[in-house]
Amino acid sequence: MKAFIPYVALLGLSTGLLVHTSSLQAVTPSSEKFVAVGTEPFWSVTVSKNGIVYSSPEVKQQTFPYVKPLTAAGRPADLVRVYRLRGNNILILEKVSACSDGMSDKNYPYSAVLILGNKVLDGCAQKQ
């Protein structure tokens, strides 16, 4: 239950960010590249200026055009990144003290939430 609470809070944050889009500002990426991963189910997203690529063993690879991330007004640009992808899809990366993928001892500096339509996937991310 304790592990579930941060994800609910992150989803609340993402909803608040989406409702208050007027308070969001675009981040100017400088050689921006992130890799987000999730387990059970396994999935990954690579973010680069060449595009945002989602893949999983169950789904054919999906490529979205690169979009500049949005960030919360009054917060450091690297704290929360919201990528509004084509269609009803969103990727949210939030800097955290540590994120565990649950399968290894590796800790990541970002948590990740990928919303693909009505499907919500959570995981961890790191800057490359």
Salt bridges, closest charged atoms under 4 A:
GLU32 OE2 - ARG81 NH1 3.05
ASP78 OD1 - ARG81 NH2 3.15
ASP78 OD2 - LYS95 NZ 3.08
